[in-house]
């Protein structure tokens, strides 16, 4: 699990941004093209926050504009991860009218979506900020947007869990059922995976926790356990092997996350900041 915030860059991101611009612009911006005499004028503008939240995605929005016109730019006035308040100017714009108008919707949509994720994530992180437990995201992301959504999650203060299935082994209930048990699943998979991939096992009972320990899982997930059962599971794991990391998952809310962290788990994972967060409302004004 990584704790370093890495800005998505490169040809892969540019390819996505170009596709999204094409989706919106299509055969041309009929409105802006109708202002042909003014469309190449250099103009200034600003982005304003209409609600309170955590800013994320401004450099990505800037790239949207630059793909349309290399001389057009969005200049952030806040760093990624800083809080904004209603009415606050968070970025300034400078460039051709055509590029700013054609890129407006894609750039704003991305920044609003990513800022919404960062805002929701920060709320969860702040609930356990004084405890050693780390908050982590999941693979429940929008297809095609995983890198950006997980970037926003990091900006909000979370730690990224697996970026994809190739990052680590996570043995879940369906794998266990197919293999015939946790022990058999671990044994079969361990023979096939390259070093140094870790093996995590999802458990729902104390019996499964004990089986995962006996077969030397690296990480044990306590899935949808009550606080009482989770507390007992953590004690069993700690007394058995201090190298095993413990993750809690399932039914994690702003109301329950602190109690879960107090059981002594190393990580708490939740998809909620990505799957349930509202967009942060931003607007663009020119002139």
Secondary structure as UniProt FT lines:
FT   HELIX           11..25
FT   TURN            26..27
FT   HELIX           30..33
FT   TURN            34..40
FT   STRAND          42..49
FT   STRAND          53..54
FT   HELIX           58..68
FT   TURN            70..71
FT   STRAND          73..76
FT   TURN            80..81
FT   STRAND          83..84
FT   TURN            86..87
FT   STRAND          89..96
FT   HELIX           97..127
FT   TURN            128..130
FT   STRAND          134..136
FT   TURN            143..144
FT   HELIX           146..155
FT   TURN            156..157
FT   STRAND          159..160
FT   TURN            165..166
FT   STRAND          169..171
FT   HELIX           173..179
FT   HELIX           182..190
FT   TURN            191..192
FT   TURN            195..196
FT   STRAND          199..203
FT   HELIX           206..214
FT   TURN            215..216
FT   STRAND          219..223
FT   HELIX           227..240
FT   TURN            242..243
FT   STRAND          245..249
FT   TURN            254..256
FT   HELIX           257..261
FT   TURN            262..264
FT   STRAND          267..269
FT   HELIX           272..275
FT   STRAND          282..286
//
